[in-house]
Amino acid sequence: MYEHFNDASLANLSKSDLAALLANYLARLNATENEAEKAHVRSDIAIIQKYLFNLS
């Protein structure tokens, strides 16, 4: 279930693609009850936000 993305893959995404990815991960965070998975998803969200805000 755990997915990893690298810096190069995120750097190539558009602002709208990053926003959609962020929405997907926020939905996943709200849907899971497993605390370990929540921690992993929160980490991924932080990475996505870093790229999204760097494009702003």
Buried (B, 14 or more C-beta within 10 A) or exposed (E): EEEEEEEEEBEEBEEEEBBEBBEEBEEBBEEBEEEEBBEBBEEBBEBBEEBBEEEE
